[in-house]
Amino acid sequence: MTVTETRIGPSKGRVLPQLARVLPRLVSWVPLGIAMVSVAAVFVWRRDTLSDPGEAMVVMRVTAVLVCLGVVFLLDDASRNMTAASALTQRWRVGLRLVLVAVVVAAVVGVASVVVALNANLLGFWGGYVLEVVTWVALGAAFALVLQNHFGMPEPGHVVSVALVMALVLMLALSARWPMFAVPGDSWTSSHQRWAAVGLVAVVVVIYELRDAAARWPNLGRMAVARRR
């Protein structure tokens, strides 16, 4: 009789809390700190105009872009090659970082929203604004995961931040025909339908890129041959 020795590595239930505890030490906080200082500077600079709804909307949109430019660096993972061999799949490893991104964005944008809401009455703005923020975050995450999974860039933050700025420039360049940064009114619904379309594509890319590296789409040719047999 042959006895086979099976070694069982650490379970996901044990590794996940350990990774969650060390995650704050693994991420790059400096770019986020620069982004938050920039947001504070914008608010100090425009504090006398926050009572104007138009100015307040611009400040909130600038805040969203600056925060997203900072949080994309939280997805940089210099230890990606080592952690890939852990008991956690990519969905869990990157998912923890996405949760951290969501918490930071919600906290910073939430505080900024309270400050603006205390100074300006922006009826009809906040629902669409949340969609814009989610779309920016999803775009940043989609760019980062594509670069990590397909271009071998464990720390794509700098490239992603440039890509987001280019996306912003493209939106502004096309605003005459397809406005994205509308104010509540006639073009509000159509502009946010475009935001929703962009956000949906970005979310789908993120979900797809979160799959484990060993996962592959079924080979339809082989499946067809197997059925004929």
Backbone hydrogen bonds, N-H to C=O, Kabsch-Sander energy under -0.5 kcal/mol:
donor,donor_aa,acceptor,acceptor_aa,energy
3,V,1,M,-0.5
4,T,2,T,-0.6
5,E,3,V,-0.5
6,T,4,T,-0.6
7,R,5,E,-0.5
8,I,6,T,-0.5
9,G,7,R,-0.6
14,R,11,S,-0.9
15,V,11,S,-2.2
16,L,12,K,-2.5
18,Q,14,R,-1.0
19,L,15,V,-2.6
20,A,16,L,-2.4
21,R,17,P,-1.8
22,V,18,Q,-1.7
23,L,19,L,-1.6
25,R,22,V,-1.5
26,L,22,V,-0.7
26,L,23,L,-1.7
27,V,23,L,-1.2
28,S,73,F,-0.7
29,W,27,V,-0.7
33,G,29,W,-2.6
34,I,30,V,-2.4
35,A,31,P,-2.2
36,M,32,L,-2.5
37,V,33,G,-2.3
38,S,34,I,-2.2
39,V,35,A,-2.3
40,A,36,M,-2.5
41,A,37,V,-2.3
42,V,38,S,-2.2
43,F,39,V,-2.2
44,V,40,A,-2.4
45,W,41,A,-2.6
46,R,42,V,-2.5
47,R,44,V,-0.7
49,T,46,R,-1.8
50,L,46,R,-0.6
50,L,47,R,-0.6
52,D,49,T,-1.8
56,A,52,D,-2.7
57,M,53,P,-2.3
58,V,54,G,-1.7
59,V,55,E,-2.4
60,M,56,A,-2.2
61,R,57,M,-2.2
62,V,58,V,-2.5
63,T,59,V,-2.3
64,A,60,M,-2.1
65,V,61,R,-2.0
66,L,62,V,-2.6
67,V,63,T,-2.6
68,C,64,A,-2.1
69,L,65,V,-2.2
70,G,66,L,-1.3
71,V,67,V,-2.6
72,V,68,C,-1.4
73,F,70,G,-1.1
74,L,71,V,-1.9
75,L,72,V,-1.2
76,D,73,F,-1.1
77,D,154,P,-2.9
80,R,77,D,-1.5
82,M,79,S,-0.6
83,T,79,S,-2.7
84,A,80,R,-1.4
85,A,82,M,-1.3
86,S,83,T,-1.8
92,W,89,T,-0.7
93,R,89,T,-2.3
94,V,90,Q,-2.7
95,G,90,Q,-0.6
95,G,91,R,-1.0
96,L,92,W,-1.9
97,R,93,R,-0.9
98,L,94,V,-2.3
99,V,95,G,-2.2
100,L,96,L,-2.0
101,V,97,R,-2.5
102,A,98,L,-2.6
103,V,99,V,-2.4
104,V,100,L,-2.4
105,V,101,V,-2.7
106,A,102,A,-2.6
107,A,103,V,-2.3
108,V,104,V,-2.6
109,V,105,V,-2.6
110,G,106,A,-1.7
111,V,107,A,-2.2
112,A,108,V,-2.3
113,S,109,V,-2.5
114,V,110,G,-2.0
115,V,111,V,-2.1
116,V,112,A,-2.3
117,A,113,S,-3.0
118,L,114,V,-1.7
119,N,116,V,-1.4
120,A,116,V,-2.6
122,L,120,A,-0.9
123,L,121,N,-0.5
125,F,122,L,-1.7
126,W,122,L,-0.7
129,Y,125,F,-2.1
130,V,126,W,-2.2
131,L,127,G,-1.4
132,E,128,G,-1.9
133,V,129,Y,-2.4
134,V,130,V,-2.6
135,T,131,L,-2.2
136,W,132,E,-2.3
137,V,133,V,-2.4
138,A,134,V,-2.7
139,L,135,T,-2.6
140,G,136,W,-2.4
141,A,137,V,-2.5
142,A,138,A,-2.6
143,F,139,L,-2.6
144,A,140,G,-2.3
145,L,141,A,-2.6
146,V,142,A,-2.2
147,L,143,F,-2.1
148,Q,144,A,-2.2
149,N,145,L,-2.9
150,H,146,V,-2.3
151,F,147,L,-1.2
152,G,148,Q,-0.5
153,M,147,L,-1.7
160,V,156,P,-2.9
161,S,157,G,-2.6
162,V,158,H,-1.7
163,A,159,V,-2.3
164,L,160,V,-2.5
165,V,161,S,-1.9
166,M,162,V,-2.4
167,A,163,A,-2.2
168,L,164,L,-2.3
169,V,165,V,-2.5
170,L,166,M,-2.5
171,M,167,A,-2.3
172,L,168,L,-2.3
173,A,169,V,-2.4
174,L,170,L,-1.9
175,S,172,L,-0.9
177,R,174,L,-0.9
178,W,174,L,-3.4
182,A,180,M,-1.1
188,W,185,G,-0.8
189,T,185,G,-0.5
191,S,187,S,-2.1
192,H,188,W,-1.9
193,Q,189,T,-1.4
194,R,190,S,-1.4
195,W,191,S,-1.8
196,A,192,H,-2.1
197,A,193,Q,-1.9
198,V,194,R,-2.5
199,G,195,W,-2.9
200,L,196,A,-2.5
201,V,197,A,-2.1
202,A,198,V,-2.3
203,V,199,G,-2.7
204,V,200,L,-2.4
205,V,201,V,-2.2
206,V,202,A,-2.4
207,I,203,V,-2.7
208,Y,204,V,-2.4
209,E,205,V,-2.7
210,L,206,V,-1.2
211,R,208,Y,-1.4
215,A,212,D,-1.7
220,L,218,P,-1.0
223,M,219,N,-2.1
224,A,220,L,-2.1
225,V,221,G,-2.1
226,A,222,R,-2.4
227,R,223,M,-1.9
228,R,224,A,-1.9
229,R,225,V,-1.7
